[in-house]
Amino acid sequence: MIEKRVVKKILNILLGNGADFSEVFVQKKAFNNLRLEDSKVENSTSGSELGCGLRVWAGESTFYAYIDSIKEDKLINAARVLSSAVNGSSKVKVLNLTETRSSYDISIKKAPSAVQPDDKIEILRLIDRESRNFSSHIVQVTSVLSDVEEEIFVANSYGFFSSEKSVRTLLGLSIVAKRGNDVGTAYKSIGRTCGYELFEKENLAELAVKTSGVAVTMLDAVDAPAGELPVVIGPAFGGVIFHEACGHGLEADAVLKGASVFKDKIGKKIASEVVTAIDDSTIEYRWGSYKFDGEGFPSCRTVLIKDGILQSYINDLKTSRKMGESQTGNGRRQSYRYIPYPRMSNTYIDRGIEEPESIIGSVNKGIYAKEFAGGQVDPVTGNFVFGISEGYLIEGGKISFPIKDATLIGNGPDILKKIEAVGNNLDFAPGFCGKNGQSVPNEVGQPTIKVSKITVGGTKK
Amino acid sequence: MKNDIKYKIRGNRLIKICKDTALKIRNYDVDEFEIFTASSVQNEIEIFKRNVENLSFSDSTGIGIRVFKDKSIGYAYTTVLEDSSIEDCIQKAVSNSKITEKDEYNYLPKDEEIVLKNKLIDDSLLFKESFLDYSVEDKIALSKKLEILTLNKDKKITDIENVIYNDNIYETAILNSTGFCDKYKATSCFIYVNAISKEKDDTSTGDFFGCGRTPADLDLDRIAGKAADRSVSILGGKKIKSQKATLILDPVVSTQFLGIIADGITADAVQKKKSLFEGRIGEKIFLSEINIFDDGTLPDGLSSRPFDGEGVIKGKTCVFKNGYLKTYLYNTYTARKDKTLSTGNAVRASYRSVPEVGISNFYMEPSNIDFNQLLRDMGSGFYVMDIIGLHSGVNPVSGQISVGAKGLWVENGSPEYPVKEVTIATDILSFCRSIKKIGNDLWFAPAGGYIGCPSLLIDNIMISGK
């Protein structure tokens, strides 16, 4: 994509005014998006982006610029302009560039660019048919199929470079069901860092039937209760509780700023002993997996919490240097337009030993929260919320009526201690995480878990 | 830290890109086409502990091409503005038009469909020359000043999580095959602070921001004061018993609720059966004092624009009048479906997407009741100063709303103690009916458009806590 001679030249220009560190991030991206709604393929958009992000450190400050080009003259100009903003005293030079290795190695079988438009459309049509056939109450089916193929090259003045080609394919499905004044909705998705080998007739039909089933079930939803109750949280997307209650607070930029409730807690018990949590960007084909992070560091598996004891924070290059810890391969960025920050990849509560049925059976009166619309946290205070999109009442140890959407609210450190049981049914779900104005793909996961008490934001006292 | 390359206005360059691209498209077998270009020059500064933590510069231009062939649409964009990339982009748009379905309403806006013939606002109000006088140094200085001002507002404030300043010079041009060719430019800036306060074992955060067309519009002292107050006043907050109560929503909160309503009155959501306002034109939704407008012509409105994302001149639309729903918001396509005319609400998030339907400056008219009077009118209840989880806690289709809230418990019209870690829950239509009084403190926030709302007194809302 870019000559090493040019890269080295740029890195040196960036160091020119006494900077401590310089970095070049080059990205080429081809994107396709197809949307079917009202049983019609109503939108087909293609995009191509090519650009370069330049980063410099001088003292405590980071300087950043990007351009939508990788032409040598434009890059030199942009590097000179950015460098002119720096006023440092460092005398470092760019070291010889050596390639970084990663043990993460996957193969792509059906790259998006090799798939015919008709075959892509057939995926959406199949989803539409299967969903609408499920029930006459279904009034809207929106399916969106998007794929990205990209090439990334990163090099820095410490003398490392890396390059990676990656593919991501995602199918999202939203269903609306209506019956008189009752409305039920559901959303599910399939996403992997691979090509169209992801889709088979069976998993597409299953996605349609499952999503439609939830939308129709929600037509009978009763008002959710208000107050503190025991809550059993379902596998896969339920992992959003850990993502919000704890994950963001472990991102080391928040810790360094004193803006995390988990500051100075390494080696201390922060969760119930049944909790072991992991961030792992090396799980093959997962939505949050990669060969290198956004700073060219190889992907890693990091145990965050072991049997309730905090083991590690989530680091990027800058935070790892400041904290004197090792890099965890979590320096991530949305694109060449953005500064990397410590971000989660595939983050999950690890498998426990209990049967999911017995966890539900242990609750006399509570909530089974199965699917979520997402969540949000204030890492400084640890206060977080997450919204249930598919939930049920538990009465006498059994799942009874579906409930209307409700938010759960709690405090991270407090809730982590209230996790009483962890099931043996670990599963994952893809999503996007927003932070500092950047959105990156990541995956949450967990088995079925039980929280002894959390405030449920319903309307029924 | 220097880096002050004088900005050169580039509207004519954007028009030239459009015209050159149009010449290329004429070699293809399409019925109609539209070329959208946008350029954005941004500067962002992040301050932490009196130091510049991050300083970034960006300068980006992109082009989006929409082609129509046999009533099918294809779209493609690129950020690489070289001949070969633009040619490739046109080819992709053309091949995409062979994929999408035909629709009788798929064609460019025609003259007779455009209500307003003359622009109601122009660059002289949207683009402030004085913006260009601010150097990076000046912006860093005012960001640092906000950090100090906020720290000094109250002894309980221990840290400032960050101050973020960013600004943008935006220029855009649209050219289409029916003869429309125009451009405009706008400046904007934004500054944000998050104050951390501590007392005994409790930690609290409070943020606030300001925005405008030029840094001179930013009232730093007021922003600092609000952030400090929002942080310190809820220190020591506790969870209260679950109960039905009367609430006052601060404008920071009410604007977010109004945003939910804005999503529901776009014609696209209605026509696709994803809105609770479907079939409710002419129905009384709010009490009679409530008027809500979408107005693209407000001089201070950050979402003001002479024309919309498909070149239709933008005016002022009354959406709710005396509490009655008068109209949905339309782009040209959705208007044709409902046998009406576009309200100039075609919006484009960027050159990456086709024009969809969205708000411009969307606001509720204020009354003459001041905030203290609202407090006295409420007597006892919950003054909600901030909410969390709007995106995961609102289902715009079924209408369920359930969000985390913090604020002050009020007795006999005066604040008694802080409240945190509770939720408030209702549904969209009940929320509309439950608004009993509106304040005089209209305040705007940029959120997908520019949304303005005063404080609102609402009754009979479920609070969930202990």
Contacts between the chains, C-beta under 8 A, distances in Angstrom:
chain1	res1	chain2	res2	distance
A	34	B	99	7.2
A	37	B	272	6.2
A	38	B	272	6.4
A	40	B	100	7.9
A	40	B	101	4.2
A	40	B	103	7.1
A	41	B	99	6.3
A	41	B	100	5.1
A	41	B	101	5.2
A	42	B	100	6.2
A	42	B	101	6.5
A	42	B	103	7.3
A	43	B	73	7.5
A	43	B	75	7.1
A	43	B	100	6.5
A	43	B	354	6.4
A	44	B	74	6.1
A	44	B	75	6.9
A	44	B	96	3.9
A	44	B	97	7.9
A	44	B	99	4.5
A	44	B	100	5.1
A	45	B	75	4.5
A	45	B	76	6.7
A	45	B	77	7.3
A	45	B	96	6.8
A	45	B	352	7.6
A	45	B	353	6.9
A	45	B	354	6.8
A	46	B	75	7.5
A	46	B	76	4.4
A	46	B	77	7.7
A	46	B	89	8.0
A	46	B	92	4.1
A	46	B	93	7.5
A	46	B	96	6.0
A	47	B	76	6.6
A	47	B	77	4.7
A	47	B	78	6.9
A	47	B	352	5.9
A	48	B	77	7.8
A	48	B	78	4.9
A	48	B	79	7.5
A	48	B	80	6.8
A	48	B	85	6.9
A	48	B	88	7.2
A	48	B	89	7.1
A	48	B	92	7.9
A	49	B	78	7.4
A	49	B	79	4.8
A	49	B	80	7.7
A	50	B	79	6.7
A	50	B	80	5.2
A	51	B	79	6.5
A	59	B	51	7.9
A	60	B	51	4.9
A	60	B	52	7.9
A	60	B	53	7.0
A	61	B	51	6.6
A	61	B	52	4.7
A	61	B	53	6.7
A	61	B	54	7.4
A	61	B	55	6.6
A	62	B	53	6.7
A	62	B	54	4.7
A	62	B	55	7.2
A	63	B	54	7.8
A	63	B	55	5.2
A	63	B	56	7.3
A	64	B	54	6.6
A	64	B	55	7.1
A	64	B	56	3.8
A	64	B	57	7.3
A	65	B	56	6.4
A	65	B	57	4.4
A	65	B	58	6.7
A	66	B	58	5.6
A	66	B	60	7.6
A	67	B	59	6.9
A	68	B	60	5.5
A	68	B	61	6.9
A	68	B	62	7.5
A	68	B	79	4.1
A	68	B	80	6.5
A	68	B	81	7.8
A	69	B	80	7.0
A	81	B	3	6.3
A	81	B	5	6.7
A	81	B	57	7.4
A	82	B	3	7.5
A	82	B	57	6.8
A	84	B	2	5.9
A	84	B	3	5.6
A	85	B	1	5.0
A	85	B	2	6.3
A	85	B	3	4.1
A	85	B	55	6.4
A	85	B	57	7.8
A	85	B	136	7.1
A	86	B	1	7.7
A	87	B	1	6.6
A	117	B	95	7.4
A	117	B	98	7.6
A	117	B	99	4.8
A	121	B	99	6.5
A	139	B	273	4.8
A	140	B	272	5.8
A	140	B	273	5.0
A	140	B	274	6.3
A	142	B	272	7.7
A	176	B	273	6.0
A	176	B	274	6.1
A	176	B	397	5.5
A	178	B	273	7.1
A	183	B	276	7.8
A	183	B	397	6.0
A	183	B	398	4.2
A	183	B	399	7.2
A	184	B	398	6.9
A	185	B	395	6.0
A	185	B	397	4.8
A	185	B	398	5.6
A	218	B	398	7.5
A	224	B	402	7.4
A	224	B	425	7.6
A	226	B	242	4.4
A	226	B	423	7.7
A	226	B	425	7.1
A	226	B	462	5.5
A	226	B	463	7.6
A	226	B	464	3.5
A	227	B	242	4.5
A	227	B	464	5.9
A	227	B	465	7.4
A	227	B	466	6.9
A	228	B	466	6.0
A	257	B	48	6.5
A	257	B	159	7.8
A	257	B	161	6.3
A	257	B	162	7.5
A	258	B	159	5.9
A	258	B	196	7.8
A	259	B	159	7.6
A	259	B	161	5.0
A	259	B	196	7.0
A	261	B	203	7.8
A	337	B	58	6.4
A	337	B	60	7.2
A	339	B	54	6.1
A	339	B	56	6.6
A	372	B	392	6.8
A	373	B	391	7.5
A	373	B	392	4.3
A	373	B	393	7.4
A	373	B	395	7.3
A	374	B	391	5.9
A	374	B	392	3.7
A	375	B	389	6.6
A	375	B	392	5.3
A	376	B	388	5.3
A	376	B	389	4.8
A	376	B	391	7.2
A	376	B	392	6.7
A	376	B	404	7.9
A	378	B	205	5.7
A	378	B	388	6.8
A	380	B	161	6.3
A	380	B	194	7.9
A	380	B	196	5.7
A	380	B	203	6.2
A	380	B	205	4.8
A	381	B	203	5.4
A	381	B	204	6.6
A	381	B	205	6.0
A	383	B	388	7.1
A	383	B	404	7.2
A	383	B	420	6.9
A	383	B	421	6.2
A	384	B	388	7.8
A	385	B	388	5.3
A	385	B	389	3.5
A	385	B	392	6.9
A	385	B	393	6.5
A	385	B	403	7.1
A	385	B	404	4.1
A	385	B	423	7.6
A	386	B	389	7.2
A	386	B	392	5.9
A	387	B	389	6.1
A	387	B	392	3.3
A	387	B	393	4.4
A	387	B	394	8.0
A	387	B	402	6.8
A	389	B	395	7.2
A	404	B	398	7.3
A	404	B	400	5.2
A	405	B	393	7.5
A	405	B	395	4.8
A	405	B	398	6.9
A	405	B	400	4.0
A	405	B	402	6.2
A	406	B	400	7.6
A	406	B	402	4.6
A	406	B	423	7.6
A	406	B	425	6.6
A	407	B	389	5.3
A	407	B	392	7.0
A	407	B	393	4.2
A	407	B	402	4.1
A	407	B	403	5.8
A	407	B	404	6.1
A	407	B	423	5.2
A	407	B	425	7.5
A	409	B	388	8.0
A	409	B	389	7.7
A	409	B	404	4.5
A	409	B	421	5.7
A	409	B	422	7.0
A	409	B	423	5.3
A	409	B	464	8.0
A	410	B	421	7.1
A	411	B	421	6.5
A	455	B	239	7.1
A	455	B	421	6.6
A	455	B	422	7.0
A	455	B	423	6.6
A	455	B	464	5.8
A	455	B	465	6.3
A	455	B	466	7.7
A	456	B	423	8.0
A	456	B	464	6.4
A	457	B	393	7.4
A	457	B	402	4.2
A	457	B	403	7.3
A	457	B	404	7.3
A	457	B	423	2.8
A	457	B	424	7.5
A	457	B	425	5.2
A	457	B	464	4.7
A	458	B	402	7.0
A	458	B	425	6.1
A	458	B	462	7.3
A	458	B	464	6.2
A	459	B	402	7.9
A	459	B	425	4.7
A	459	B	426	7.0
A	459	B	462	4.4
A	460	B	462	7.7
A	461	B	242	5.7
A	461	B	243	7.3
A	461	B	244	7.6
A	461	B	462	7.2
